[in-house]
């Protein structure tokens, strides 16, 4: 039988920070005050004084062996590491996908509980008129948020397959105070966040549980039916005290005001080329090629080359929106010719 090590019987907790400021400034010291032995890690040096009973090991989440060594003997892993803002997929993949696997594997080898910093943006494209339960469908609003969906799914896998407990915290807007109208609903105060993390780490049995990470905000009508009662978590703070100053601070994009994810739903939106434009591009290319070679071409090779140039033109039209479809195709054809694709 695998020995289960929890913070109650073996009070050591590993905390992965990596750029998550409220984890660095609040959670580490709070957990350290419980008398636990802390092993902190980040990809960067830890510049601040260490909390009580804490040591720091500089490591990259992509370094699997280093993460395994660091978690040895730990009863709880507080995983707040990774990219915490929207970035291109390739940047997110290393720490948030591969690094997440390393953290869960380390927890599995030690039989440790995982407290996973998920995000409310796992459901960002749900309408603000919707009321969501903890087991609602995922609708992430970016690559970073997609990685959090992956994390919650991995947590479920490791509980079902290996018996590793995880509490997934769908953190709202963790700030010292709310700063816009949306945060009147999603704000999570630091004291409420600290209390949530401690209770997630010390509750008797959690399986894989999901908790909406928002304070006791009057305007939070979107989220319900999570595992807070099992943890004994009852947030105390309320963003309504800032309502007078923040009610008018809204975004300028419809997607940011109609979806629960707010401004993140409007980030990185790329307009799709209209189907009629794509047809025009293809027909123009076919005609130009027939004229160039003096005869029709219908072979598979010709069709493949047509598709290649059309694809290049579509990408160009997305990047240079001021260009007409015909101009994009002409440029793509010239590039393809120089590269001997035609």
C-alpha positions as CSV (number, residue, x, y, z in Angstrom):
1,X,0.0,0.0,0.0
2,X,1.3,3.4,-0.9
3,X,2.0,5.5,2.1
4,X,0.0,8.7,2.0
5,X,1.9,11.8,3.3
6,X,-0.2,14.8,4.2
7,X,0.7,18.1,5.8
8,X,-1.0,17.1,9.0
9,X,1.4,14.1,9.7
10,X,4.4,15.4,7.7
11,X,4.3,19.2,7.7
12,X,6.4,20.0,4.7
13,X,5.0,21.9,1.8
14,X,6.6,22.7,-1.5
15,X,5.5,26.0,-3.1
16,X,6.2,26.7,-6.8
17,X,5.9,30.5,-7.3
18,X,7.3,31.6,-10.7
19,X,6.0,35.1,-11.1
20,X,2.8,34.7,-9.1
21,X,3.2,37.7,-6.9
22,X,0.4,37.1,-4.4
23,X,1.8,33.6,-3.8
24,X,5.2,35.0,-3.0
25,X,4.0,37.9,-0.9
26,X,1.1,36.3,1.0
27,X,0.7,32.6,0.8
28,X,4.3,31.6,1.7
29,X,4.5,33.6,4.9
30,X,1.0,32.5,5.9
31,X,1.7,28.8,5.4
32,X,5.1,29.2,7.1
33,X,3.3,30.7,10.2
34,X,1.5,27.3,10.6
35,X,4.8,25.8,11.7
36,X,5.3,23.8,8.5
37,X,8.7,23.4,6.8
38,X,8.6,25.2,3.5
39,X,10.6,24.5,0.3
40,X,10.1,27.4,-2.1
41,X,11.1,27.5,-5.7
42,X,11.1,29.9,-8.6
43,X,12.9,30.2,-11.8
44,X,14.3,33.5,-10.6
45,X,16.2,34.3,-7.4
46,X,14.1,34.9,-4.3
47,X,15.0,38.5,-3.4
48,X,12.8,39.0,-0.3
49,X,13.5,37.6,3.2
50,X,12.4,34.0,3.5
51,X,9.3,33.2,5.6
52,X,9.8,31.3,8.9
53,X,11.0,27.6,8.5
54,X,11.6,28.1,4.7
55,X,14.3,27.3,2.3
56,X,14.6,28.3,-1.3
57,X,15.7,26.2,-4.3
58,X,16.0,27.9,-7.6
59,X,14.6,25.6,-10.3
60,X,12.7,25.6,-13.6
61,X,9.4,23.7,-13.8
62,X,10.7,22.2,-17.1
63,X,13.4,20.4,-15.2
64,X,11.6,17.2,-14.1
65,X,14.4,15.7,-12.0
66,X,14.9,18.9,-10.1
67,X,11.2,19.1,-9.2
68,X,11.2,15.5,-8.1
69,X,14.1,16.1,-5.8
70,X,12.5,19.2,-4.3
71,X,9.2,17.5,-3.5
72,X,10.8,14.6,-1.7
73,X,9.3,14.3,1.8
74,X,6.6,16.9,1.2
75,X,3.0,16.3,2.2
76,X,1.5,19.1,0.2
77,X,2.4,20.9,-3.0
78,X,1.1,24.4,-3.5
79,X,1.4,24.8,-7.2
80,X,1.2,28.5,-8.1
81,X,4.0,28.2,-10.7
82,X,4.0,28.9,-14.4
83,X,3.1,31.7,-16.8
84,X,0.3,33.7,-15.2
85,X,-0.7,36.0,-18.1
86,X,-1.6,35.5,-21.7
87,X,1.4,34.6,-23.9
88,X,1.9,32.8,-27.2
89,X,1.2,29.0,-26.9
90,X,4.9,28.1,-27.3
91,X,5.8,30.2,-24.2
92,X,2.9,28.8,-22.2
93,X,3.6,25.2,-23.1
94,X,6.9,24.7,-21.2
95,X,6.0,25.8,-17.7
96,X,2.2,25.3,-17.8
97,X,1.9,22.0,-19.6
98,X,5.2,20.1,-19.3
99,X,6.0,21.8,-15.9
100,X,2.5,20.9,-14.6
101,X,3.1,17.3,-15.4
102,X,6.4,17.4,-13.5
103,X,4.7,18.8,-10.5
104,X,1.9,16.2,-10.5
105,X,4.4,13.4,-11.0
106,X,6.4,14.6,-8.0
107,X,3.2,14.7,-5.9
108,X,2.3,11.2,-7.0
109,X,5.7,9.8,-6.1
110,X,5.4,11.3,-2.6
111,X,1.6,10.7,-2.1
112,X,1.3,14.4,-1.5
113,X,-1.8,16.6,-1.9
114,X,-1.8,19.2,-4.6
115,X,-3.3,22.7,-4.2
116,X,-3.5,23.9,-7.8
117,X,-3.9,27.6,-8.7
118,X,-6.4,27.3,-11.5
119,X,-8.2,30.3,-12.9
120,X,-11.7,31.7,-13.4
121,X,-10.6,32.2,-17.0
122,X,-11.1,28.4,-17.6
123,X,-14.8,29.5,-18.1
124,X,-14.1,32.9,-19.5
125,X,-16.3,32.7,-22.6
126,X,-19.5,31.9,-20.6
127,X,-21.9,34.7,-20.7
128,X,-22.3,36.9,-17.7
129,X,-26.0,36.0,-17.7
130,X,-25.1,32.4,-17.0
131,X,-24.9,30.9,-13.5
132,X,-22.2,28.2,-13.3
133,X,-21.7,25.2,-11.0
134,X,-18.2,23.9,-10.3
135,X,-18.6,21.1,-12.8
136,X,-19.7,23.3,-15.7
137,X,-18.3,23.0,-19.2
138,X,-14.9,24.7,-19.7
139,X,-14.7,27.7,-22.1
140,X,-11.2,29.1,-21.7
141,X,-10.4,32.6,-23.1
142,X,-6.7,32.2,-24.0
143,X,-3.7,29.9,-24.1
144,X,-2.7,30.5,-20.5
145,X,-6.3,29.7,-19.5
146,X,-6.3,26.7,-21.7
147,X,-3.4,25.4,-19.7
148,X,-5.4,25.8,-16.5
149,X,-8.1,23.6,-18.0
150,X,-5.4,21.0,-18.7
151,X,-4.3,21.3,-15.1
152,X,-7.8,20.6,-13.7
153,X,-8.2,17.6,-16.1
154,X,-4.8,16.3,-14.9
155,X,-5.9,16.7,-11.3
156,X,-9.0,14.6,-12.1
157,X,-6.8,12.0,-13.8
158,X,-4.4,11.7,-10.9
159,X,-7.2,11.4,-8.4
160,X,-9.1,8.7,-10.4
161,X,-5.9,6.8,-11.4
162,X,-3.5,7.3,-8.5
163,X,-5.5,8.6,-5.6
164,X,-3.7,11.9,-5.5
165,X,-5.9,14.6,-3.9
166,X,-6.1,18.1,-5.5
167,X,-8.0,21.2,-4.7
168,X,-8.3,23.3,-7.9
169,X,-8.7,27.0,-7.0
170,X,-10.4,28.9,-9.7
171,X,-8.9,32.2,-8.6
172,X,-10.9,35.3,-9.6
173,X,-9.2,38.7,-9.4
174,X,-6.6,38.4,-6.5
175,X,-5.7,41.9,-5.7
176,X,-5.2,44.1,-2.7
177,X,-8.4,45.9,-3.9
178,X,-10.6,45.8,-7.0
179,X,-9.6,48.1,-9.8
180,X,-12.5,47.9,-12.4
181,X,-16.2,47.2,-12.6
182,X,-15.8,43.5,-13.3
183,X,-13.8,43.0,-10.2
184,X,-16.8,44.1,-8.1
185,X,-17.9,40.5,-8.8
186,X,-14.6,38.6,-9.2
187,X,-12.4,40.2,-6.6
188,X,-10.6,37.8,-4.2
189,X,-8.9,39.7,-1.3
190,X,-5.6,38.5,0.0
191,X,-6.9,37.5,3.4
192,X,-9.6,35.4,1.8
193,X,-7.1,33.8,-0.6
194,X,-4.8,32.9,2.2
195,X,-7.6,31.3,4.2
196,X,-8.7,29.4,1.1
197,X,-5.2,28.0,0.5
198,X,-4.7,27.0,4.1
199,X,-8.0,25.2,4.3
200,X,-7.4,23.5,1.0
201,X,-4.1,22.2,2.4
202,X,-5.4,21.0,5.8
203,X,-9.0,19.7,5.1
204,X,-9.4,16.0,5.9
205,X,-10.5,14.6,2.6
206,X,-10.9,16.5,-0.7
207,X,-10.6,14.0,-3.6
208,X,-10.5,16.3,-6.6
209,X,-12.4,19.4,-5.6
210,X,-13.1,22.7,-7.3
211,X,-13.6,26.0,-5.5
212,X,-14.6,29.4,-7.1
213,X,-12.0,31.9,-5.8
214,X,-14.0,35.0,-5.1
215,X,-14.6,36.9,-1.9
216,X,-18.1,37.4,-0.5
217,X,-19.0,40.0,-3.1
218,X,-22.6,41.2,-3.4
219,X,-22.4,41.2,-7.2
220,X,-20.9,37.7,-7.6
221,X,-24.0,36.0,-9.1
222,X,-22.2,33.9,-11.7
223,X,-20.7,31.1,-9.6
224,X,-22.2,28.6,-7.2
225,X,-22.1,25.0,-6.0
226,X,-18.4,24.3,-5.3
227,X,-16.4,22.5,-2.5
228,X,-16.1,25.5,-0.1
229,X,-18.4,23.9,2.5
230,X,-16.3,20.8,2.6
231,X,-13.2,22.9,3.1
232,X,-14.9,25.1,5.7
233,X,-14.1,28.2,3.7
234,X,-16.3,31.2,4.1
235,X,-14.8,34.4,2.5
236,X,-15.3,37.6,4.5
237,X,-14.5,40.5,2.3
238,X,-16.8,42.3,-0.1
239,X,-15.9,44.5,-3.1
240,X,-19.1,46.6,-2.8
241,X,-17.1,49.2,-0.7
242,X,-15.5,50.2,-4.0
243,X,-18.7,50.2,-6.1
244,X,-19.1,54.0,-6.3
245,X,-15.6,54.5,-7.8
246,X,-15.6,51.5,-10.1
247,X,-19.0,51.1,-11.6
248,X,-18.1,53.1,-14.7
249,X,-14.8,51.5,-15.4
250,X,-15.7,49.1,-18.1
251,X,-14.0,47.8,-21.3
252,X,-14.4,49.2,-24.8
253,X,-14.9,45.8,-26.5
254,X,-18.3,44.0,-26.5
255,X,-16.6,40.7,-25.8
256,X,-15.0,42.1,-22.6
257,X,-18.4,43.2,-21.2
258,X,-20.6,40.3,-22.2
259,X,-18.4,37.4,-21.1
260,X,-17.3,36.4,-17.7
261,X,-13.6,36.5,-18.7
262,X,-13.7,40.2,-19.3
263,X,-11.0,41.9,-21.3
264,X,-9.1,38.6,-21.8
265,X,-11.9,37.5,-24.1
266,X,-11.0,40.3,-26.5
267,X,-7.2,39.8,-26.3
268,X,-5.5,38.5,-29.5
269,X,-8.6,38.3,-31.6
270,X,-7.7,37.9,-35.2
271,X,-10.3,38.5,-37.9
272,X,-11.0,35.6,-40.1
273,X,-10.6,36.0,-43.9
274,X,-14.1,35.9,-45.5
275,X,-14.8,32.8,-47.5
276,X,-15.5,34.9,-50.6
277,X,-12.1,36.5,-50.3
278,X,-10.5,33.0,-50.1
279,X,-12.4,32.0,-53.2
280,X,-11.3,35.2,-55.0
281,X,-7.7,34.5,-54.0
282,X,-7.8,31.0,-55.3
283,X,-9.5,31.9,-58.6
284,X,-7.0,34.7,-59.2
285,X,-4.1,32.4,-58.6
286,X,-5.5,29.8,-61.0
287,X,-6.0,32.4,-63.7
288,X,-2.6,34.0,-63.2
289,X,-0.9,30.6,-63.4
290,X,-2.8,29.6,-66.5
291,X,-1.8,32.9,-68.1
292,X,1.8,32.4,-67.1
293,X,2.2,28.9,-68.4
294,X,-0.2,29.3,-71.4
295,X,-2.3,26.3,-70.6
296,X,-4.7,25.0,-67.9
297,X,-3.3,22.9,-65.2
298,X,-5.4,20.4,-63.2
299,X,-2.9,18.0,-61.8
300,X,-2.7,17.2,-58.1
301,X,0.7,18.9,-58.0
302,X,-0.8,22.1,-59.4
303,X,-3.7,22.0,-57.0
304,X,-1.2,21.5,-54.1
305,X,0.8,24.5,-55.2
306,X,-2.4,26.6,-55.5
307,X,-3.3,25.7,-52.0
308,X,0.1,26.6,-50.8
309,X,0.1,30.1,-52.3
310,X,-3.5,30.7,-51.1
311,X,-2.5,29.7,-47.6
312,X,0.4,32.1,-47.6
313,X,-1.9,34.9,-48.9
314,X,-4.5,34.2,-46.2
315,X,-1.8,34.6,-43.5
316,X,-0.5,37.7,-45.1
317,X,-4.1,39.2,-45.2
318,X,-4.5,38.5,-41.5
319,X,-1.2,40.2,-40.6
320,X,-1.6,43.2,-43.0
321,X,-5.3,44.0,-42.8
322,X,-4.9,47.1,-45.0
323,X,-4.0,45.0,-48.1
324,X,-6.6,43.8,-50.5
325,X,-6.9,40.0,-51.1
326,X,-5.5,40.4,-54.6
327,X,-2.5,42.3,-53.4
328,X,-1.9,39.6,-50.7
329,X,-2.1,36.9,-53.3
330,X,0.3,38.7,-55.7
331,X,2.8,39.0,-52.9
332,X,2.4,35.4,-51.9
333,X,2.8,34.2,-55.4
334,X,6.0,36.2,-55.8
335,X,7.4,34.8,-52.5
336,X,6.4,31.2,-53.6
337,X,8.1,31.7,-56.9
338,X,11.3,32.8,-55.4
339,X,11.2,29.8,-53.0
340,X,10.6,27.5,-56.0
341,X,7.2,26.4,-54.7
342,X,5.6,27.1,-58.1
